[in-house]
Every structure is written in C-alpha cells, then in structure tokens.
Amino acid sequence: MQNKLLNTIPIQTFIKNVSSADSSNAKEIRIPIKDAKNLAFTLGILMSKLNSDLQEVINKTQTETNTETIQISMDGGSGW
C-alpha cells in the first residue's frame, strides 16, 4: 500500500471560496475551468483512495473473522 500524502489544496480552496461567498450572501460562485478540473481530479483521487482503504479493512476483517473459532456449550442450566 502506498502511503503518499494527498494534495487537498483544491478542496480547501473550494471550501474557502464557498465560505467567503456565503459570508457575503452571494448567490453563486464561479471558478476557472483549471480550478474545477483540479478539484474534480483531487476528489476522484481521494474517493479512489478511500475506497481502496475501505476494501483493505473489509478484507482484513473477513480474514480475522474466518479464523476465529467460538465454542458454545449448552448444559440446560445445570451449572447454576
């Protein structure tokens, strides 16, 4: 698994732009196509990474669950 850091600056920039527009009661925001593409690519990479991490956790959990043995003994309550 790769542990490289993700560049989330386009997401942070977009959030700041939305926050600023909200503070000034703007009805819309506009971003250049270059910024929109960077935001889309960053979100795509982030979603792919999250999906990969989730799949890894699921696989690990299933492997651990399959190797665990639980023993149950039913004696009808005679041990009280």
N, C-alpha and C positions, 0 to 999 in steps of 0.2 A: 504494500500500500504506500502511496506517495503521501508525504506529509508536507507538501509545499503550501505556503500561505496563499490565500486567495486575495486578489486585489478587489476590494469592495468600495473603492473610491467613487465609481459611477453611481452606486446605490446611495452612498452617503450624500453625494452632491444632489441627487434627485430628491432625497428626503429634505435636505436643506431648502431646495427650491420650492417644494410643496409647502413647507412650514412657513417660509417667507411670504409666499402668495396667500396663505391662509391668514397670516398676521395682518396683511394689508387688505384683506377682504377681496382679493382678486377672484374673478370668476373662472379664469383659466390660466394655464401656464403654457409656455412654448419653449421647446428645446431644439437645438440644432440636430439635424439628422445624425451627425457624427456622435453626439452625446447619446442620442436614442439608441444607436447601434451598439455603443459601448455598454449601455445599460442592459440591453437585450442579451448581449453576449455574456455579460457578467452574471445575469440572472440564470441563464442557461447553464453556465459552468457550475454555479452554486447549486442549482437543483440537481444536476448530474452528480455532484459530489455528495449531497445529502442522500440521494437515492442509493448510491454506492455504499455509503456508511450504514444506512439502514439495512441493506441487504446483508452486509457483513455481520451486523448484530443479530439479525434473524438466523443466519446460518450458524453462528456461534451458539445461539440459544438452542436451536434444534439439535445440534451435536451434543451439547451438555445434557439436554433433556433425554435424548435417546440412550445415553449411557447410564443414567440414574435408575437405580432399582429401588422400589419401595415395597416393603413387605408388610402385609396386614394380617394380623392373627385375630380371628373371631372365636371367642370361647363361650359365647352366650351369656356373659355377665357373671361367670362363676368365680371370678377373681376378686370380687368386692369384699 
